[in-house]
Protein backbone atom coordinates (compact mmCIF):
# COMPACT_ATOMS: atom_id res chain seq x y z
CA UNK A 1 0.00 0.00 0.00
CA UNK A 2 1.09 3.56 -0.70
CA UNK A 3 -0.16 5.85 2.06
CA UNK A 4 -1.15 9.45 1.53
CA UNK A 5 0.73 10.37 4.68
CA UNK A 6 3.14 8.69 7.06
CA UNK A 7 4.02 10.26 10.42
CA UNK A 8 7.17 9.13 12.23
CA UNK A 9 6.76 9.30 16.01
CA UNK A 10 3.92 8.42 18.38
CA UNK A 11 4.44 11.16 20.94
CA UNK A 12 1.80 13.81 21.51
CA UNK A 13 2.94 16.03 18.61
CA UNK A 14 2.83 13.16 16.10
CA UNK A 15 -0.53 11.97 17.43
CA UNK A 16 -2.05 15.47 17.42
CA UNK A 17 -0.82 16.02 13.87
CA UNK A 18 -2.43 12.77 12.71
CA UNK A 19 -5.66 13.64 14.51
CA UNK A 20 -5.88 17.10 12.94
CA UNK A 21 -5.12 15.77 9.47
CA UNK A 22 -7.82 13.10 9.73
CA UNK A 23 -10.27 15.74 10.96
CA UNK A 24 -9.60 17.86 7.89
CA UNK A 25 -9.29 15.03 5.35
CA UNK A 26 -11.22 12.01 6.69
CA UNK A 27 -10.55 9.86 3.63
CA UNK A 28 -6.74 10.00 3.58
CA UNK A 29 -4.72 6.85 4.17
CA UNK A 30 -2.58 7.72 7.21
CA UNK A 31 -0.03 5.67 9.14
CA UNK A 32 2.05 6.43 12.23
CA UNK A 33 5.35 4.55 12.63
CA UNK A 34 6.50 4.32 16.26
CA UNK A 35 9.80 2.71 17.29
CA UNK A 36 8.56 1.77 20.78
CA UNK A 37 5.93 -0.80 21.76
CA UNK A 38 3.52 1.91 22.91
CA UNK A 39 2.71 5.59 22.43
CA UNK A 40 4.03 8.53 24.49
CA UNK A 41 7.03 6.62 25.85
CA UNK A 42 9.50 9.48 26.16
CA UNK A 43 9.02 13.26 26.40
CA UNK A 44 5.21 13.07 26.43
CA UNK A 45 5.15 10.42 29.13
CA UNK A 46 7.81 11.95 31.37
CA UNK A 47 6.95 15.65 31.54
CA UNK A 48 5.55 17.55 34.50
CA UNK A 49 1.96 17.60 33.23
CA UNK A 50 1.56 21.39 33.12
CA UNK A 51 -0.85 23.17 30.79
CA UNK A 52 1.17 26.25 29.92
CA UNK A 53 -0.36 29.70 29.52
CA UNK A 54 2.12 31.30 27.10
CA UNK A 55 3.52 33.94 29.46
CA UNK A 56 7.18 33.12 28.78
CA UNK A 57 7.32 33.25 25.00
CA UNK A 58 8.45 36.04 22.71
CA UNK A 59 5.37 37.74 21.20
CA UNK A 60 4.90 36.71 17.59
CA UNK A 61 7.01 33.55 17.97
CA UNK A 62 5.69 30.14 16.97
CA UNK A 63 5.78 29.21 20.66
CA UNK A 64 3.56 32.16 21.67
CA UNK A 65 1.09 31.71 18.81
CA UNK A 66 0.78 27.94 19.05
CA UNK A 67 0.69 27.88 22.85
CA UNK A 68 -2.32 30.20 23.04
CA UNK A 69 -4.15 28.50 20.16
CA UNK A 70 -3.18 25.02 21.35
CA UNK A 71 -4.28 25.87 24.90
CA UNK A 72 -7.83 26.63 23.76
CA UNK A 73 -7.95 23.53 21.55
CA UNK A 74 -6.58 21.31 24.34
CA UNK A 75 -9.17 22.51 26.85
CA UNK A 76 -11.99 21.92 24.34
CA UNK A 77 -10.62 18.46 23.49
CA UNK A 78 -10.45 17.52 27.17
CA UNK A 79 -13.98 18.79 27.79
CA UNK A 80 -15.32 16.89 24.78
CA UNK A 81 -13.51 13.67 25.71
CA UNK A 82 -13.92 13.85 29.52
CA UNK A 83 -10.19 14.06 30.27
CA UNK A 84 -9.46 15.31 33.76
CA UNK A 85 -7.58 18.62 34.14
CA UNK A 86 -7.47 21.49 36.64
CA UNK A 87 -6.83 25.15 35.74
CA UNK A 88 -5.45 25.83 39.21
CA UNK A 89 -3.17 28.72 38.25
CA UNK A 90 0.44 29.28 39.28
CA UNK A 91 2.64 31.93 40.81
CA UNK A 92 6.01 33.10 39.48
CA UNK A 93 8.11 34.33 42.39
CA UNK A 94 10.97 36.82 42.63
CA UNK A 95 13.12 36.12 45.69
CA UNK A 96 15.78 38.82 45.10
CA UNK A 97 15.80 42.48 44.05
CA UNK A 98 17.77 41.69 40.89
CA UNK A 99 14.87 39.56 39.64
CA UNK A 100 12.27 42.34 39.78
CA UNK A 101 13.07 43.76 36.35
CA UNK A 102 12.89 40.28 34.79
CA UNK A 103 9.59 39.68 36.60
CA UNK A 104 8.14 42.89 35.21
CA UNK A 105 9.36 41.97 31.72
CA UNK A 106 7.52 38.66 32.07
CA UNK A 107 4.36 40.47 33.12
CA UNK A 108 4.51 42.77 30.08
CA UNK A 109 5.20 39.80 27.81
CA UNK A 110 2.16 38.02 29.22
CA UNK A 111 -0.04 41.02 28.43
CA UNK A 112 1.38 41.17 24.90
CA UNK A 113 0.48 37.50 24.49
CA UNK A 114 -3.14 38.17 25.43
CA UNK A 115 -3.05 37.04 29.08
CA UNK A 116 -5.21 39.87 30.37
CA UNK A 117 -6.08 38.18 33.69
CA UNK A 118 -2.54 37.86 35.05
CA UNK A 119 -1.94 39.83 38.23
CA UNK A 120 1.08 41.35 39.97
CA UNK A 121 1.51 40.26 43.58
CA UNK A 122 3.23 41.90 46.54
CA UNK A 123 5.09 39.86 49.13
CA UNK A 124 2.02 39.65 51.36
CA UNK A 125 -0.27 38.82 48.42
CA UNK A 126 1.98 35.88 47.48
CA UNK A 127 1.14 34.35 50.87
CA UNK A 128 -2.57 34.43 50.02
CA UNK A 129 -1.88 31.99 47.18
CA UNK A 130 0.95 29.99 48.74
CA UNK A 131 1.22 30.50 52.52
CA UNK A 132 4.71 28.97 52.80
CA UNK A 133 6.34 30.69 49.84
CA UNK A 134 9.25 33.12 50.22
CA UNK A 135 9.26 36.06 47.81
CA UNK A 136 9.38 39.83 47.51
CA UNK A 137 7.02 40.02 44.51
CA UNK A 138 5.30 37.75 42.03
CA UNK A 139 2.80 37.18 39.26
CA UNK A 140 -0.35 35.10 39.47
CA UNK A 141 -1.14 33.28 36.21
CA UNK A 142 -4.71 31.92 36.42
CA UNK A 143 -4.57 30.21 33.01
CA UNK A 144 -1.99 27.57 34.00
CA UNK A 145 -3.28 24.08 34.71
CA UNK A 146 -2.32 20.48 35.38
CA UNK A 147 -3.12 17.34 33.42
CA UNK A 148 -1.76 13.89 32.55
CA UNK A 149 -0.60 14.20 28.95
CA UNK A 150 -0.39 10.41 28.67
CA UNK A 151 -4.18 10.39 28.96
CA UNK A 152 -4.44 12.99 26.20
CA UNK A 153 -2.13 10.91 24.00
CA UNK A 154 -4.14 7.76 24.70
CA UNK A 155 -7.39 9.47 23.69
CA UNK A 156 -5.77 10.92 20.54
CA UNK A 157 -4.63 7.44 19.51
CA UNK A 158 -8.15 6.09 20.02
CA UNK A 159 -9.60 8.87 17.87
CA UNK A 160 -7.01 8.18 15.15
CA UNK A 161 -8.08 4.54 14.92
CA UNK A 162 -11.76 5.58 14.94
CA UNK A 163 -11.11 7.90 12.00
CA UNK A 164 -9.43 5.19 9.94
CA UNK A 165 -5.77 5.91 10.69
CA UNK A 166 -3.31 3.26 11.84
CA UNK A 167 -0.35 3.05 14.23
CA UNK A 168 2.36 0.42 13.87
CA UNK A 169 4.65 -0.19 16.82
CA UNK A 170 8.25 -1.48 16.99
CA UNK A 171 8.95 0.15 13.62
CA UNK A 172 12.14 2.17 13.96
CA UNK A 173 12.88 4.20 10.83
CA UNK A 174 16.48 3.73 9.70
CA UNK A 175 16.41 5.24 6.21
CA UNK A 176 14.30 7.70 4.21
CA UNK A 177 14.51 8.06 0.44
CA UNK A 178 12.74 10.93 -1.32
CA UNK A 179 11.76 9.90 -4.85
CA UNK A 180 9.95 11.60 -7.73
CA UNK A 181 6.41 10.48 -6.92
CA UNK A 182 6.67 9.21 -3.36
CA UNK A 183 8.83 9.03 -0.27
CA UNK A 184 10.15 5.75 1.10
CA UNK A 185 10.42 5.07 4.84
CA UNK A 186 12.52 2.02 5.65
CA UNK A 187 12.33 0.48 9.12
CA UNK A 188 14.20 -2.43 10.62
CA UNK A 189 11.24 -4.63 9.64
CA UNK A 190 9.77 -3.32 6.41
CA UNK A 191 9.52 -0.58 3.76
CA UNK A 192 6.62 1.87 3.59
CA UNK A 193 5.68 4.29 0.82
CA UNK A 194 3.74 7.53 1.06
CA UNK A 195 3.03 10.70 -0.89
CA UNK A 196 4.20 12.80 2.05
CA UNK A 197 6.08 12.33 5.31
CA UNK A 198 5.96 14.19 8.63
CA UNK A 199 8.56 13.35 11.28
CA UNK A 200 8.01 14.09 14.96
CA UNK A 201 10.90 12.08 16.33
CA UNK A 202 11.69 14.04 19.51
CA UNK A 203 15.11 13.06 20.84
CA UNK A 204 16.04 11.62 17.43
CA UNK A 205 14.54 14.42 15.32
CA UNK A 206 17.91 15.57 13.98
CA UNK A 207 19.01 12.08 12.94
CA UNK A 208 15.73 11.49 11.14
CA UNK A 209 15.82 14.92 9.47
CA UNK A 210 19.40 14.31 8.28
CA UNK A 211 18.12 11.37 6.22
CA UNK A 212 16.71 13.92 3.75
CA UNK A 213 18.87 16.93 4.71
CA UNK A 214 22.51 15.85 4.81
CA UNK A 215 23.75 19.33 5.80
CA UNK A 216 21.29 19.89 8.64
CA UNK A 217 22.65 22.74 10.75
CA UNK A 218 21.51 21.58 14.19
CA UNK A 219 21.94 18.75 16.65
CA UNK A 220 19.78 17.55 19.49
CA UNK A 221 21.47 17.95 22.87
CA UNK A 222 19.70 15.83 25.51
CA UNK A 223 19.15 17.39 28.94
CA UNK A 224 17.85 15.19 31.74
CA UNK A 225 15.38 16.70 34.18
CA UNK A 226 15.25 14.97 37.57
CA UNK A 227 12.40 15.23 40.06
CA UNK A 228 11.86 14.69 43.74
CA UNK A 229 8.45 14.06 45.27
CA UNK A 230 7.35 15.74 48.50
CA UNK A 231 6.50 13.19 51.17
CA UNK A 232 2.86 12.89 52.15
CA UNK A 233 3.01 14.74 55.47
CA UNK A 234 4.67 17.79 53.89
CA UNK A 235 2.35 18.21 50.89
CA UNK A 236 0.62 21.05 52.74
CA UNK A 237 3.62 23.27 51.91
CA UNK A 238 2.47 23.53 48.27
CA UNK A 239 -1.10 24.29 47.20
CA UNK A 240 -0.64 24.44 43.42
CA UNK A 241 2.33 25.54 41.24
CA UNK A 242 5.27 27.70 42.34
CA UNK A 243 7.90 28.80 39.80
CA UNK A 244 11.02 30.97 40.08
CA UNK A 245 11.84 33.82 37.70
CA UNK A 246 13.64 31.99 34.84
CA UNK A 247 17.15 32.75 33.64
CA UNK A 248 16.66 34.47 30.25
CA UNK A 249 19.87 32.87 28.92
CA UNK A 250 18.39 29.37 29.04
CA UNK A 251 15.29 27.71 27.61
CA UNK A 252 14.60 26.06 30.98
CA UNK A 253 12.39 27.36 33.80
CA UNK A 254 14.45 26.43 36.88
CA UNK A 255 13.50 24.05 39.70
CA UNK A 256 9.92 24.57 40.84
CA UNK A 257 7.03 22.95 42.70
CA UNK A 258 4.15 21.32 40.82
CA UNK A 259 0.95 19.77 42.12
CA UNK A 260 0.20 16.82 39.85
CA UNK A 261 -3.26 15.81 38.67
CA UNK A 262 -2.93 12.60 40.79
CA UNK A 263 -2.33 14.64 43.97
CA UNK A 264 1.43 14.19 44.20
CA UNK A 265 3.70 17.22 44.65
CA UNK A 266 6.85 17.24 42.52
CA UNK A 267 9.96 19.37 43.02
CA UNK A 268 12.22 19.96 40.04
CA UNK A 269 13.30 19.45 37.38
CA UNK A 270 16.93 20.43 37.02
CA UNK A 271 18.60 20.45 33.58
CA UNK A 272 21.61 18.13 33.42
CA UNK A 273 23.46 17.18 30.25
CA UNK A 274 22.54 13.55 29.52
CA UNK A 275 25.15 11.20 28.07
CA UNK A 276 22.48 9.18 26.29
CA UNK A 277 19.52 10.45 24.28
CA UNK A 278 17.15 8.35 26.34
CA UNK A 279 19.34 8.52 29.43
CA UNK A 280 16.88 8.60 32.32
CA UNK A 281 19.47 7.52 34.87
CA UNK A 282 22.59 9.45 35.96
CA UNK A 283 24.69 6.50 34.84
CA UNK A 284 23.19 5.94 31.37
CA UNK A 285 25.88 6.39 28.72
CA UNK A 286 25.85 5.84 24.96
CA UNK A 287 29.24 6.41 23.32
CA UNK A 288 27.74 7.39 19.94
CA UNK A 289 25.54 10.00 21.63
CA UNK A 290 28.46 11.32 23.70
CA UNK A 291 30.66 11.63 20.61
CA UNK A 292 27.95 13.50 18.70
CA UNK A 293 27.40 15.95 21.57
CA UNK A 294 31.05 16.87 22.12
CA UNK A 295 31.92 16.77 18.43
CA UNK A 296 29.26 19.40 17.65
CA UNK A 297 30.86 22.85 17.43
CA UNK A 298 27.69 24.51 18.68
CA UNK A 299 27.73 22.54 21.90
CA UNK A 300 31.41 23.30 22.50
CA UNK A 301 30.55 27.02 22.25
CA UNK A 302 27.69 26.57 24.73
CA UNK A 303 29.94 24.62 27.10
CA UNK A 304 32.69 27.25 26.96
CA UNK A 305 30.21 30.03 27.72
CA UNK A 306 28.13 28.33 30.42
CA UNK A 307 30.41 25.72 31.98
CA UNK A 308 29.88 27.10 35.48
CA UNK A 309 26.12 26.76 35.17
CA UNK A 310 26.54 23.24 33.78
CA UNK A 311 28.77 22.19 36.67
CA UNK A 312 26.27 23.62 39.16
CA UNK A 313 23.52 21.52 37.58
CA UNK A 314 25.68 18.38 37.82
CA UNK A 315 26.44 19.16 41.46
CA UNK A 316 22.73 19.53 42.23
CA UNK A 317 22.07 16.26 40.42
CA UNK A 318 24.42 14.34 42.72
CA UNK A 319 23.86 16.39 45.88
CA UNK A 320 20.41 16.22 47.45
CA UNK A 321 21.38 18.97 49.87
CA UNK A 322 22.29 21.31 46.98
CA UNK A 323 18.98 20.51 45.28
CA UNK A 324 17.17 21.23 48.54
CA UNK A 325 19.03 24.54 48.89
CA UNK A 326 17.70 25.64 45.49
CA UNK A 327 14.16 24.70 46.53
CA UNK A 328 14.53 26.57 49.84
CA UNK A 329 14.76 29.85 47.92
CA UNK A 330 11.06 29.37 47.18
CA UNK A 331 9.92 27.48 50.29
CA UNK A 332 12.32 27.90 53.23
CA UNK A 333 10.56 25.24 55.32
CA UNK A 334 11.35 22.41 52.89
CA UNK A 335 13.98 20.02 54.29
CA UNK A 336 16.17 17.40 52.67
CA UNK A 337 14.33 14.52 54.35
CA UNK A 338 11.02 15.85 52.95
CA UNK A 339 12.15 14.82 49.45
CA UNK A 340 11.69 11.35 47.97
CA UNK A 341 13.47 10.43 44.75
CA UNK A 342 11.03 10.74 41.86
CA UNK A 343 11.20 10.15 38.14
CA UNK A 344 13.08 11.87 35.34
CA UNK A 345 12.63 12.96 31.76
CA UNK A 346 14.96 13.91 28.93
CA UNK A 347 14.41 17.09 26.93
CA UNK A 348 15.38 17.27 23.27
CA UNK A 349 17.09 20.67 22.93
CA UNK A 350 18.20 21.72 19.45
CA UNK A 351 21.51 23.58 19.17
CA UNK A 352 22.89 25.14 15.98
CA UNK A 353 26.58 25.26 14.99
CA UNK A 354 26.94 28.84 16.31
CA UNK A 355 26.12 27.76 19.86
CA UNK A 356 22.53 28.97 19.92
CA UNK A 357 20.11 26.88 21.94
CA UNK A 358 17.10 27.18 19.63
CA UNK A 359 14.27 28.66 21.67
CA UNK A 360 11.31 28.19 19.35
CA UNK A 361 9.56 25.46 17.42
CA UNK A 362 11.66 24.73 14.36
CA UNK A 363 10.67 22.90 11.19
CA UNK A 364 12.70 21.76 8.17
CA UNK A 365 10.74 21.32 4.94
CA UNK A 366 11.46 19.24 1.86
CA UNK A 367 9.32 18.72 -1.22
CA UNK A 368 7.72 15.61 0.29
CA UNK A 369 8.60 15.92 3.97
CA UNK A 370 8.29 18.17 7.00
CA UNK A 371 10.58 17.48 9.95
CA UNK A 372 9.72 18.81 13.42
CA UNK A 373 13.30 19.44 14.52
CA UNK A 374 12.69 21.36 17.74
CA UNK A 375 9.53 20.98 19.82
CA UNK A 376 10.40 21.97 23.39
CA UNK A 377 7.93 23.01 26.08
CA UNK A 378 5.10 24.04 25.57
CA UNK A 379 4.84 21.43 22.78
CA UNK A 380 2.39 19.23 24.72
CA UNK A 381 0.08 22.18 25.44
CA UNK A 382 0.49 23.43 21.86
CA UNK A 383 0.30 20.02 20.15
CA UNK A 384 -3.14 20.40 18.54
CA UNK A 385 -2.17 23.81 17.17
CA UNK A 386 1.15 22.45 15.88
CA UNK A 387 -0.82 19.67 14.21
CA UNK A 388 -2.99 22.26 12.45
CA UNK A 389 0.11 24.22 11.41
CA UNK A 390 1.67 21.13 9.83
CA UNK A 391 -1.61 20.05 8.24
CA UNK A 392 -2.05 23.42 6.55
CA UNK A 393 1.45 23.22 5.09
CA UNK A 394 0.93 19.70 3.79
CA UNK A 395 -2.54 20.27 2.34
CA UNK A 396 -1.51 23.51 0.66
CA UNK A 397 1.09 21.57 -1.36
CA UNK A 398 -0.71 18.27 -1.91
CA UNK A 399 -4.31 17.66 -2.83
CA UNK A 400 -5.06 14.26 -1.30
Long-range contacts (C-beta under 8 A, 24 or more apart in sequence): 1-29, 1-193, 2-29, 2-182, 2-193, 2-194, 2-195, 3-29, 3-30, 3-31, 3-192, 3-193, 3-194, 3-195, 4-28, 4-29, 4-30, 4-194, 4-195, 4-196, 4-398, 4-400, 5-29, 5-30, 5-31, 5-194, 5-195, 5-196, 5-197, 5-198, 5-394, 5-400, 6-30, 6-31, 6-32, 6-33, 6-183, 6-185, 6-192, 6-194, 6-196, 6-197, 6-198, 7-31, 7-32, 7-33, 7-197, 7-198, 7-199, 7-200, 8-32, 8-33, 8-173, 8-185, 8-197, 8-198, 8-199, 8-200, 8-201, 8-208, 9-33, 9-34, 9-199, 9-200, 9-201, 9-202, 10-34, 10-36, 10-38, 10-39, 10-40, 10-41, 10-153, 10-157, 10-167, 10-169, 11-39, 11-40, 11-41, 11-42, 11-43, 11-44, 11-153, 11-200, 11-202, 12-40, 12-44, 12-149, 12-152, 12-153, 12-156, 12-379, 12-380, 12-383, 13-200, 13-202, 13-372, 13-375, 13-379, 13-383, 13-386, 13-387, 14-198, 14-200, 15-39, 15-40, 15-153, 15-156, 15-157, 15-160, 15-383, 16-156, 16-383, 16-384, 16-386, 16-387, 17-198, 17-200, 17-383, 17-386, 17-387, 17-390, 17-391, 18-156, 18-160, 18-165, 18-387, 19-156, 19-159, 19-160, 19-163, 19-384, 19-387, 20-384, 20-387, 20-388, 20-390, 20-391, 21-387, 21-390, 21-391, 21-394, 21-395, 22-159, 22-160, 22-163, 22-164, 22-165, 23-163, 24-391, 24-395, 25-395, 25-400, 26-163, 26-164, 27-164, 27-400, 28-400, 30-160, 30-164, 30-165, 30-166, 31-165, 31-166, 31-167, 31-168, 31-192, 31-194, 32-160, 32-165, 32-166, 32-167, 32-168, 33-168, 33-171, 33-173, 33-185, 33-187, 33-192, 34-167, 34-168, 34-169, 34-170, 34-171, 35-170, 35-171, 35-172, 35-173, 36-169, 36-170, 37-169, 37-170, 38-169, 39-153, 39-154, 39-157, 39-167, 40-149, 40-150, 40-153, 40-154, 42-202, 42-203, 42-278, 42-345, 42-346, 43-202, 43-203, 43-345, 43-346, 43-347, 43-348, 43-379, 44-149, 44-150, 44-153, 44-380, 45-149, 45-150, 45-153, 46-280, 46-343, 46-344, 46-345, 46-346, 47-149, 47-345, 47-377, 47-380, 48-227, 48-258, 48-260, 48-266, 48-269, 49-146, 49-147, 49-148, 49-149, 49-258, 49-260, 49-261, 50-90, 50-144, 50-145, 50-146, 50-147, 50-241, 50-258, 50-381, 51-75, 51-85, 51-87, 51-143, 51-144, 51-145, 51-146, 51-147, 51-381, 52-144, 52-377, 52-378, 52-381, 52-382, 53-110, 53-115, 53-141, 53-143, 53-144, 54-110, 54-113, 54-114, 54-115, 54-143, 54-378, 55-92, 55-106, 55-109, 55-110, 55-113, 55-115, 55-118, 55-139, 55-141, 56-106, 56-109, 56-246, 56-253, 57-109, 57-113, 57-360, 57-378, 58-109, 58-359, 58-360, 59-109, 59-112, 59-113, 61-360, 62-360, 62-361, 62-389, 63-359, 63-360, 63-361, 63-378, 63-382, 64-113, 65-385, 66-361, 66-378, 66-382, 66-385, 66-386, 66-389, 67-113, 67-378, 67-381, 67-382, 67-385, 68-113, 68-114, 69-382, 69-385, 69-388, 70-378, 70-381, 70-382, 70-383, 70-384, 70-385, 70-386, 71-143, 71-381, 71-382, 73-384, 73-385, 73-388, 74-152, 74-381, 74-383, 74-384, 77-152, 77-155, 77-384, 78-147, 78-152, 81-155, 81-159, 83-147, 83-151, 83-152, 83-155, 84-147, 84-148, 84-151, 84-261, 85-145, 85-146, 85-147, 85-261, 86-145, 86-146, 86-147, 86-261, 87-142, 87-143, 87-144, 87-145, 88-144, 88-145, 88-146, 88-240, 88-241, 88-259, 89-129, 89-140, 89-141, 89-142, 89-143, 89-144, 89-145, 89-240, 89-241, 90-140, 90-141, 90-144, 90-240, 90-241, 90-242, 90-243, 91-121, 91-126, 91-129, 91-130, 91-133, 91-138, 91-139, 91-140, 91-141, 91-240, 91-241, 91-242, 91-243, 92-138, 92-139, 92-141, 92-243, 92-244, 92-245, 93-126, 93-133, 93-134, 93-135, 93-137, 93-138, 93-242, 93-243, 93-244, 93-245, 93-330, 94-135, 94-136, 94-137, 94-138, 94-245, 95-134, 95-135, 95-136, 95-244, 95-329, 95-330, 96-136, 97-136, 99-245, 100-136, 100-137, 102-245, 102-246, 102-248, 103-137, 103-138, 103-139, 103-245, 106-139, 106-245, 107-139, 110-139, 110-141, 115-141, 115-143, 117-142, 117-143, 118-142, 118-143, 129-239, 129-240, 130-238, 130-239, 130-240, 130-242, 131-239, 132-236, 132-237, 132-238, 132-331, 132-332, 132-333, 133-242, 133-330, 133-331, 134-329, 134-330, 134-331, 134-332, 135-330, 144-241, 146-241, 146-258, 146-259, 146-260, 146-261, 147-261, 148-260, 148-261, 148-262, 149-380, 152-380, 152-383, 173-199, 173-201, 173-208, 173-211, 175-211, 176-208, 176-211, 176-212, 176-369, 178-212, 178-366, 178-367, 178-368, 178-369, 182-368, 183-368, 183-369, 195-368, 195-398, 195-400, 196-368, 196-369, 196-370, 196-394, 196-397, 196-398, 197-368, 197-369, 197-370, 198-369, 198-370, 198-371, 198-372, 198-390, 198-394, 199-369, 199-370, 199-371, 199-372, 200-372, 200-375, 201-371, 201-372, 202-348, 202-375, 203-277, 203-278, 203-346, 203-348, 204-277, 205-348, 205-350, 205-371, 205-372, 205-373, 205-374, 205-375, 206-350, 206-373, 208-371, 209-364, 209-371, 209-373, 212-366, 212-369, 212-371, 213-364, 213-366, 213-371, 216-364, 216-373, 217-352, 217-353, 218-298, 218-350, 218-351, 218-352, 218-353, 218-358, 218-362, 218-373, 218-374, 219-292, 219-293, 219-296, 219-298, 219-299, 219-350, 219-351, 220-277, 220-348, 220-349, 220-350, 220-351, 221-273, 221-293, 221-296, 221-299, 221-302, 221-349, 221-350, 221-351, 221-357, 222-273, 222-274, 222-276, 222-277, 222-278, 222-279, 222-289, 222-293, 222-346, 222-347, 222-348, 222-349, 223-252, 223-271, 223-272, 223-273, 223-274, 223-346, 223-347, 223-349, 224-270, 224-271, 224-272, 224-273, 224-274, 224-279, 224-280, 224-282, 224-317, 224-344, 224-345, 224-346, 224-347, 225-268, 225-269, 225-270, 225-271, 225-272, 225-344, 225-345, 225-346, 225-347, 226-268, 226-269, 226-270, 226-272, 226-317, 226-342, 226-344, 227-266, 227-267, 227-268, 227-269, 227-342, 227-343, 227-344, 228-266, 228-267, 228-268, 228-320, 228-323, 228-339, 228-340, 228-341, 228-342, 229-264, 229-265, 229-266, 229-267, 229-339, 229-340, 229-341, 229-342, 230-257, 230-264, 230-265, 230-266, 230-267, 230-334, 230-338, 230-339, 230-340, 231-337, 231-338, 231-339, 231-340, 234-334, 234-338, 235-263, 235-265, 237-265, 237-331, 237-333, 237-334, 237-338, 238-265, 238-331, 242-330, 242-331, 244-329, 244-330, 249-306, 250-306, 250-309, 250-357, 251-349, 251-357, 251-359, 251-376, 252-347, 253-377, 255-316, 255-323, 255-326, 255-327, 256-330, 257-327, 257-330, 257-331, 266-342, 267-323, 267-327, 267-334, 267-339, 267-342, 268-323, 268-342, 269-344, 269-345, 270-313, 270-316, 270-317, 270-323, 271-313, 271-347, 272-313, 272-314, 272-316, 272-317, 273-310, 273-313, 273-314, 274-346, 277-346, 277-348, 278-346, 279-346, 280-343, 280-344, 280-345, 280-346, 281-344, 282-317, 282-318, 296-351, 296-353, 297-353, 297-355, 298-351, 298-352, 298-353, 298-354, 298-355, 298-356, 299-351, 299-355, 300-355, 301-354, 301-355, 302-351, 302-355, 302-357, 305-355, 347-376, 347-377, 348-374, 348-375, 348-376, 349-374, 349-376, 350-374, 350-376, 361-386, 363-390, 365-393, 370-394
